[in-house]
Amino acid sequence: MRKRSILIAGHSTSVSLEDAFWAELKSIAAARGQSLNQLAEEIDRDRSGNLSSALRVFVLSELRR
C-alpha cells in the first residue's frame, strides 16, 4: 500500500492504493495522453463512493475491456 498526493480541481488529496493499482493508473493515463492527476480528476467527477475505491474499480473496468 502506498499513499500519494494527487491534485484534483486544484486541491491536493492523499490516496492510498496498492502499487499495482498505481502502476495501472499511470499506464492508462499515459495511453490516453493524460497526466495521472487529469485521469484522477475525471474519475472523481463520476464517483459515488470514496476515491480510493473509485480508482480501483476504474482500473478493474479498464482491464476487463
N, C-alpha and C positions, 0 to 999 in steps of 0.2 A: 504494500500500500504506500502510495506516495502522495503527499499533499503539495499542490501547486497553486499559485495565484494566477487567475485569468482575469482579463478585463472585459466586462460586459456593460454596454451602454455607458462607458466612461467611469465605471466603478469597479474596483478591484475586489474579487471574491476568491476565497480559498476553496478548493475542491480536492477531496481525497479519492483517488482511484488506484486500482492495481496497475502495475507497469504495462501489462498487455493492453489495457484499455487506452492508456495514454499513447502508446505506440500506434494503435489503430486509428485513433482520432487524428494524430498528426499525419498519418498516411492518407486518410480520407480527405483531410483539409488540403493537403498538397495536390491530390488528384483533382480537386475541384478548383485549384488556383486560389485558395483562401488561406488565411492565417488560422491558427488554432483558435485565437480569440474571435475571429469572424464566424467560424463554424459554431463555437460555443454560444455565441450571441443568437445565431439562427435557431439552435436547439432550444435555448432558453425561452425564446418567443413562443414556441409551440408546446412547452411542457405544462403538465398539470401537477406533477409531484415535485420532489426535491431534485435539484440539479444533478447531483451525482447519479441518481437512478436514471434520469432522463438521458444522460450521456451514455450510460451503459446500454440502455435499451436501444438508443440510436445506433451504436456500434453493432449490436447483435442484428438489428434490422438490416443494416448495410451489408453485413457478412452473409446474410441469407439470400441476397439478390443474385 
